């Protein structure tokens, strides 16, 4: 019974860790996409200022 409880605890712990890792990866991808869009807009506006 004790072994079962220990295995259950570590399985839940590992599952939560994996879920957190996956969610942080998703957030990182979303932030990277937003940052790339923002930097592209800034770059475009700087290029427009230099031409004009």
PyMOL Python script that loads the backbone (N, CA, C, O; Angstrom):
from pymol import cmd

cmd.read_pdbstr("""\
ATOM      1  N   UNK A   1       0.828  -1.209   0.000  1.00  0.00           N
ATOM      2  CA  UNK A   1       0.000   0.000   0.000  1.00  0.00           C
ATOM      3  C   UNK A   1       0.863   1.260   0.000  1.00  0.00           C
ATOM      4  O   UNK A   1       0.555   2.232  -0.691  1.00  0.00           O
ATOM      5  N   UNK A   2       1.930   1.237   0.769  1.00  0.00           N
ATOM      6  CA  UNK A   2       2.819   2.395   0.835  1.00  0.00           C
ATOM      7  C   UNK A   2       3.481   2.645  -0.516  1.00  0.00           C
ATOM      8  O   UNK A   2       3.612   3.789  -0.951  1.00  0.00           O
ATOM      9  N   UNK A   3       3.894   1.570  -1.172  1.00  0.00           N
ATOM     10  CA  UNK A   3       4.529   1.714  -2.487  1.00  0.00           C
ATOM     11  C   UNK A   3       3.546   2.324  -3.475  1.00  0.00           C
ATOM     12  O   UNK A   3       3.917   3.182  -4.276  1.00  0.00           O
ATOM     13  N   UNK A   4       2.298   1.885  -3.421  1.00  0.00           N
ATOM     14  CA  UNK A   4       1.275   2.440  -4.307  1.00  0.00           C
ATOM     15  C   UNK A   4       1.098   3.938  -4.072  1.00  0.00           C
ATOM     16  O   UNK A   4       1.001   4.706  -5.029  1.00  0.00           O
ATOM     17  N   UNK A   5       1.055   4.359  -2.809  1.00  0.00           N
ATOM     18  CA  UNK A   5       0.886   5.782  -2.499  1.00  0.00           C
ATOM     19  C   UNK A   5       2.087   6.605  -2.963  1.00  0.00           C
ATOM     20  O   UNK A   5       1.929   7.716  -3.468  1.00  0.00           O
ATOM     21  N   UNK A   6       3.277   6.056  -2.788  1.00  0.00           N
ATOM     22  CA  UNK A   6       4.482   6.762  -3.243  1.00  0.00           C
ATOM     23  C   UNK A   6       4.466   6.889  -4.762  1.00  0.00           C
ATOM     24  O   UNK A   6       4.760   7.958  -5.297  1.00  0.00           O
ATOM     25  N   UNK A   7       4.129   5.817  -5.454  1.00  0.00           N
ATOM     26  CA  UNK A   7       4.052   5.866  -6.917  1.00  0.00           C
ATOM     27  C   UNK A   7       2.984   6.851  -7.379  1.00  0.00           C
ATOM     28  O   UNK A   7       3.193   7.589  -8.342  1.00  0.00           O
ATOM     29  N   UNK A   8       1.858   6.865  -6.705  1.00  0.00           N
ATOM     30  CA  UNK A   8       0.789   7.797  -7.057  1.00  0.00           C
ATOM     31  C   UNK A   8       1.246   9.239  -6.864  1.00  0.00           C
ATOM     32  O   UNK A   8       1.012  10.090  -7.722  1.00  0.00           O
ATOM     33  N   UNK A   9       1.896   9.508  -5.742  1.00  0.00           N
ATOM     34  CA  UNK A   9       2.372  10.863  -5.467  1.00  0.00           C
ATOM     35  C   UNK A   9       3.353  11.319  -6.538  1.00  0.00           C
ATOM     36  O   UNK A   9       3.211  12.415  -7.080  1.00  0.00           O
ATOM     37  N   UNK A  10       4.350  10.490  -6.851  1.00  0.00           N
ATOM     38  CA  UNK A  10       5.349  10.900  -7.830  1.00  0.00           C
ATOM     39  C   UNK A  10       4.769  10.969  -9.237  1.00  0.00           C
ATOM     40  O   UNK A  10       5.214  11.782 -10.048  1.00  0.00           O
ATOM     41  N   UNK A  11       3.787  10.133  -9.538  1.00  0.00           N
ATOM     42  CA  UNK A  11       3.123  10.221 -10.842  1.00  0.00           C
ATOM     43  C   UNK A  11       2.374  11.544 -10.977  1.00  0.00           C
ATOM     44  O   UNK A  11       2.445  12.198 -12.017  1.00  0.00           O
ATOM     45  N   UNK A  12       1.659  11.932  -9.929  1.00  0.00           N
ATOM     46  CA  UNK A  12       0.955  13.217  -9.962  1.00  0.00           C
ATOM     47  C   UNK A  12       1.942  14.374 -10.036  1.00  0.00           C
ATOM     48  O   UNK A  12       1.729  15.326 -10.787  1.00  0.00           O
ATOM     49  N   UNK A  13       3.018  14.297  -9.263  1.00  0.00           N
ATOM     50  CA  UNK A  13       4.036  15.339  -9.273  1.00  0.00           C
ATOM     51  C   UNK A  13       4.636  15.475 -10.671  1.00  0.00           C
ATOM     52  O   UNK A  13       4.773  16.584 -11.187  1.00  0.00           O
ATOM     53  N   UNK A  14       4.994  14.344 -11.282  1.00  0.00           N
ATOM     54  CA  UNK A  14       5.571  14.354 -12.624  1.00  0.00           C
ATOM     55  C   UNK A  14       4.568  14.900 -13.635  1.00  0.00           C
ATOM     56  O   UNK A  14       4.946  15.652 -14.533  1.00  0.00           O
ATOM     57  N   UNK A  15       3.305  14.532 -13.502  1.00  0.00           N
ATOM     58  CA  UNK A  15       2.277  15.030 -14.416  1.00  0.00           C
ATOM     59  C   UNK A  15       2.113  16.534 -14.327  1.00  0.00           C
ATOM     60  O   UNK A  15       1.982  17.211 -15.348  1.00  0.00           O
ATOM     61  N   UNK A  16       2.121  17.062 -13.106  1.00  0.00           N
ATOM     62  CA  UNK A  16       2.005  18.516 -12.934  1.00  0.00           C
ATOM     63  C   UNK A  16       3.221  19.216 -13.525  1.00  0.00           C
ATOM     64  O   UNK A  16       3.090  20.266 -14.153  1.00  0.00           O
ATOM     65  N   UNK A  17       4.398  18.642 -13.326  1.00  0.00           N
ATOM     66  CA  UNK A  17       5.618  19.234 -13.881  1.00  0.00           C
ATOM     67  C   UNK A  17       5.565  19.243 -15.414  1.00  0.00           C
ATOM     68  O   UNK A  17       5.947  20.228 -16.045  1.00  0.00           O
ATOM     69  N   UNK A  18       5.095  18.152 -16.002  1.00  0.00           N
ATOM     70  CA  UNK A  18       5.001  18.079 -17.462  1.00  0.00           C
ATOM     71  C   UNK A  18       3.983  19.086 -17.991  1.00  0.00           C
ATOM     72  O   UNK A  18       4.220  19.731 -19.012  1.00  0.00           O
ATOM     73  N   UNK A  19       2.858  19.221 -17.304  1.00  0.00           N
ATOM     74  CA  UNK A  19       1.842  20.184 -17.717  1.00  0.00           C
ATOM     75  C   UNK A  19       2.388  21.605 -17.637  1.00  0.00           C
ATOM     76  O   UNK A  19       2.172  22.403 -18.549  1.00  0.00           O
ATOM     77  N   UNK A  20       3.089  21.926 -16.559  1.00  0.00           N
ATOM     78  CA  UNK A  20       3.686  23.250 -16.420  1.00  0.00           C
ATOM     79  C   UNK A  20       4.707  23.520 -17.499  1.00  0.00           C
ATOM     80  O   UNK A  20       4.768  24.629 -18.030  1.00  0.00           O
ATOM     81  N   UNK A  21       5.503  22.534 -17.832  1.00  0.00           N
ATOM     82  CA  UNK A  21       6.504  22.693 -18.881  1.00  0.00           C
ATOM     83  C   UNK A  21       5.834  22.949 -20.223  1.00  0.00           C
ATOM     84  O   UNK A  21       6.273  23.809 -20.987  1.00  0.00           O
ATOM     85  N   UNK A  22       4.779  22.209 -20.507  1.00  0.00           N
ATOM     86  CA  UNK A  22       4.064  22.385 -21.773  1.00  0.00           C
ATOM     87  C   UNK A  22       3.426  23.773 -21.847  1.00  0.00           C
ATOM     88  O   UNK A  22       3.496  24.437 -22.881  1.00  0.00           O
ATOM     89  N   UNK A  23       2.809  24.204 -20.758  1.00  0.00           N
ATOM     90  CA  UNK A  23       2.152  25.515 -20.761  1.00  0.00           C
ATOM     91  C   UNK A  23       3.171  26.641 -20.906  1.00  0.00           C
ATOM     92  O   UNK A  23       2.908  27.618 -21.606  1.00  0.00           O
ATOM     93  N   UNK A  24       4.319  26.523 -20.261  1.00  0.00           N
ATOM     94  CA  UNK A  24       5.335  27.567 -20.395  1.00  0.00           C
ATOM     95  C   UNK A  24       5.869  27.606 -21.819  1.00  0.00           C
ATOM     96  O   UNK A  24       6.189  28.679 -22.330  1.00  0.00           O
ATOM     97  N   UNK A  25       5.968  26.454 -22.462  1.00  0.00           N
ATOM     98  CA  UNK A  25       6.411  26.415 -23.858  1.00  0.00           C
ATOM     99  C   UNK A  25       5.395  27.109 -24.765  1.00  0.00           C
ATOM    100  O   UNK A  25       5.778  27.848 -25.671  1.00  0.00           O
ATOM    101  N   UNK A  26       4.107  26.877 -24.527  1.00  0.00           N
ATOM    102  CA  UNK A  26       3.056  27.522 -25.321  1.00  0.00           C
ATOM    103  C   UNK A  26       3.089  29.035 -25.118  1.00  0.00           C
ATOM    104  O   UNK A  26       3.001  29.792 -26.085  1.00  0.00           O
ATOM    105  N   UNK A  27       3.218  29.483 -23.852  1.00  0.00           N
ATOM    106  CA  UNK A  27       3.293  30.921 -23.579  1.00  0.00           C
ATOM    107  C   UNK A  27       4.511  31.538 -24.249  1.00  0.00           C
ATOM    108  O   UNK A  27       4.441  32.650 -24.773  1.00  0.00           O
ATOM    109  N   UNK A  28       5.630  30.815 -24.232  1.00  0.00           N
ATOM    110  CA  UNK A  28       6.851  31.318 -24.852  1.00  0.00           C
ATOM    111  C   UNK A  28       6.653  31.503 -26.354  1.00  0.00           C
ATOM    112  O   UNK A  28       7.103  32.501 -26.917  1.00  0.00           O
ATOM    113  N   UNK A  29       5.988  30.559 -27.005  1.00  0.00           N
ATOM    114  CA  UNK A  29       5.739  30.680 -28.443  1.00  0.00           C
ATOM    115  C   UNK A  29       4.829  31.865 -28.746  1.00  0.00           C
ATOM    116  O   UNK A  29       5.066  32.595 -29.709  1.00  0.00           O
ATOM    117  N   UNK A  30       3.787  32.066 -27.932  1.00  0.00           N
ATOM    118  CA  UNK A  30       2.883  33.194 -28.151  1.00  0.00           C
ATOM    119  C   UNK A  30       3.606  34.520 -27.968  1.00  0.00           C
ATOM    120  O   UNK A  30       3.425  35.439 -28.766  1.00  0.00           O
ATOM    121  N   UNK A  31       4.426  34.628 -26.922  1.00  0.00           N
ATOM    122  CA  UNK A  31       5.167  35.864 -26.688  1.00  0.00           C
ATOM    123  C   UNK A  31       6.178  36.122 -27.796  1.00  0.00           C
ATOM    124  O   UNK A  31       6.394  37.269 -28.188  1.00  0.00           O
ATOM    125  N   UNK A  32       6.796  35.063 -28.299  1.00  0.00           N
ATOM    126  CA  UNK A  32       7.754  35.217 -29.391  1.00  0.00           C
ATOM    127  C   UNK A  32       7.057  35.742 -30.644  1.00  0.00           C
ATOM    128  O   UNK A  32       7.590  36.610 -31.335  1.00  0.00           O
ATOM    129  N   UNK A  33       5.879  35.225 -30.933  1.00  0.00           N
ATOM    130  CA  UNK A  33       5.132  35.674 -32.107  1.00  0.00           C
ATOM    131  C   UNK A  33       4.746  37.144 -31.969  1.00  0.00           C
ATOM    132  O   UNK A  33       4.897  37.915 -32.916  1.00  0.00           O
ATOM    133  N   UNK A  34       4.247  37.538 -30.790  1.00  0.00           N
ATOM    134  CA  UNK A  34       3.879  38.939 -30.565  1.00  0.00           C
ATOM    135  C   UNK A  34       5.101  39.842 -30.670  1.00  0.00           C
ATOM    136  O   UNK A  34       5.027  40.920 -31.258  1.00  0.00           O
ATOM    137  N   UNK A  35       6.224  39.408 -30.105  1.00  0.00           N
ATOM    138  CA  UNK A  35       7.442  40.216 -30.150  1.00  0.00           C
ATOM    139  C   UNK A  35       7.926  40.377 -31.583  1.00  0.00           C
ATOM    140  O   UNK A  35       8.369  41.460 -31.966  1.00  0.00           O
ATOM    141  N   UNK A  36       7.849  39.324 -32.373  1.00  0.00           N
ATOM    142  CA  UNK A  36       8.268  39.419 -33.773  1.00  0.00           C
ATOM    143  C   UNK A  36       7.378  40.386 -34.547  1.00  0.00           C
ATOM    144  O   UNK A  36       7.871  41.156 -35.372  1.00  0.00           O
ATOM    145  N   UNK A  37       6.071  40.351 -34.289  1.00  0.00           N
ATOM    146  CA  UNK A  37       5.162  41.277 -34.964  1.00  0.00           C
ATOM    147  C   UNK A  37       5.463  42.720 -34.560  1.00  0.00           C
ATOM    148  O   UNK A  37       5.478  43.615 -35.405  1.00  0.00           O
ATOM    149  N   UNK A  38       5.700  42.942 -33.274  1.00  0.00           N
ATOM    150  CA  UNK A  38       6.003  44.290 -32.793  1.00  0.00           C
ATOM    151  C   UNK A  38       7.312  44.794 -33.382  1.00  0.00           C
ATOM    152  O   UNK A  38       7.399  45.942 -33.819  1.00  0.00           O
ATOM    153  N   UNK A  39       8.324  43.944 -33.396  1.00  0.00           N
ATOM    154  CA  UNK A  39       9.610  44.357 -33.968  1.00  0.00           C
ATOM    155  C   UNK A  39       9.498  44.617 -35.465  1.00  0.00           C
ATOM    156  O   UNK A  39      10.161  45.516 -35.983  1.00  0.00           O
ATOM    157  N   UNK A  40       8.680  43.854 -36.161  1.00  0.00           N
ATOM    158  CA  UNK A  40       8.488  44.092 -37.592  1.00  0.00           C
ATOM    159  C   UNK A  40       7.817  45.443 -37.819  1.00  0.00           C
ATOM    160  O   UNK A  40       8.181  46.170 -38.744  1.00  0.00           O
ATOM    161  N   UNK A  41       6.830  45.786 -36.971  1.00  0.00           N
ATOM    162  CA  UNK A  41       6.174  47.096 -37.091  1.00  0.00           C
ATOM    163  C   UNK A  41       7.154  48.232 -36.804  1.00  0.00           C
ATOM    164  O   UNK A  41       7.169  49.237 -37.514  1.00  0.00           O
ATOM    165  N   UNK A  42       7.967  48.070 -35.771  1.00  0.00           N
ATOM    166  CA  UNK A  42       8.954  49.103 -35.441  1.00  0.00           C
ATOM    167  C   UNK A  42       9.952  49.256 -36.578  1.00  0.00           C
ATOM    168  O   UNK A  42      10.295  50.374 -36.961  1.00  0.00           O
ATOM    169  N   UNK A  43      10.413  48.146 -37.114  1.00  0.00           N
ATOM    170  CA  UNK A  43      11.368  48.186 -38.226  1.00  0.00           C
ATOM    171  C   UNK A  43      10.758  48.877 -39.437  1.00  0.00           C
ATOM    172  O   UNK A  43      11.420  49.679 -40.096  1.00  0.00           O
ATOM    173  N   UNK A  44       9.503  48.571 -39.732  1.00  0.00           N
ATOM    174  CA  UNK A  44       8.832  49.193 -40.875  1.00  0.00           C
ATOM    175  C   UNK A  44       8.686  50.694 -40.659  1.00  0.00           C
ATOM    176  O   UNK A  44       8.916  51.473 -41.585  1.00  0.00           O
ATOM    177  N   UNK A  45       8.311  51.111 -39.461  1.00  0.00           N
ATOM    178  CA  UNK A  45       8.146  52.547 -39.210  1.00  0.00           C
ATOM    179  C   UNK A  45       9.486  53.267 -39.274  1.00  0.00           C
ATOM    180  O   UNK A  45       9.549  54.401 -39.750  1.00  0.00           O
ATOM    181  N   UNK A  46      10.550  52.639 -38.809  1.00  0.00           N
ATOM    182  CA  UNK A  46      11.875  53.264 -38.917  1.00  0.00           C
ATOM    183  C   UNK A  46      12.317  53.365 -40.371  1.00  0.00           C
ATOM    184  O   UNK A  46      12.916  54.363 -40.772  1.00  0.00           O
ATOM    185  N   UNK A  47      12.026  52.345 -41.153  1.00  0.00           N
ATOM    186  CA  UNK A  47      12.375  52.398 -42.574  1.00  0.00           C
ATOM    187  C   UNK A  47      11.573  53.480 -43.290  1.00  0.00           C
ATOM    188  O   UNK A  47      12.103  54.167 -44.163  1.00  0.00           O
ATOM    189  N   UNK A  48      10.296  53.638 -42.928  1.00  0.00           N
ATOM    190  CA  UNK A  48       9.472  54.680 -43.541  1.00  0.00           C
ATOM    191  C   UNK A  48       9.984  56.068 -43.178  1.00  0.00           C
ATOM    192  O   UNK A  48       9.965  56.969 -44.017  1.00  0.00           O
ATOM    193  N   UNK A  49      10.443  56.256 -41.932  1.00  0.00           N
ATOM    194  CA  UNK A  49      10.977  57.555 -41.514  1.00  0.00           C
ATOM    195  C   UNK A  49      12.260  57.882 -42.261  1.00  0.00           C
ATOM    196  O   UNK A  49      12.492  59.038 -42.616  1.00  0.00           O
ATOM    197  N   UNK A  50      13.088  56.888 -42.502  1.00  0.00           N
ATOM    198  CA  UNK A  50      14.353  57.132 -43.198  1.00  0.00           C
ATOM    199  C   UNK A  50      14.124  57.467 -44.666  1.00  0.00           C
ATOM    200  O   UNK A  50      14.896  58.230 -45.246  1.00  0.00           O
ATOM    201  N   UNK A  51      13.091  56.920 -45.271  1.00  0.00           N
ATOM    202  CA  UNK A  51      12.804  57.202 -46.679  1.00  0.00           C
ATOM    203  C   UNK A  51      12.191  58.590 -46.847  1.00  0.00           C
ATOM    204  O   UNK A  51      12.439  59.270 -47.844  1.00  0.00           O
ATOM    205  N   UNK A  52      11.392  59.004 -45.869  1.00  0.00           N
ATOM    206  CA  UNK A  52      10.650  60.252 -45.987  1.00  0.00           C
ATOM    207  C   UNK A  52      11.373  61.398 -45.463  1.00  0.00           C
ATOM    208  O   UNK A  52      10.863  62.518 -45.498  1.00  0.00           O
TER     209      UNK A  52
END
""", "prot")
cmd.dss("prot")
cmd.show_as("cartoon", "prot")
cmd.util.cbc("prot")
cmd.orient("prot")
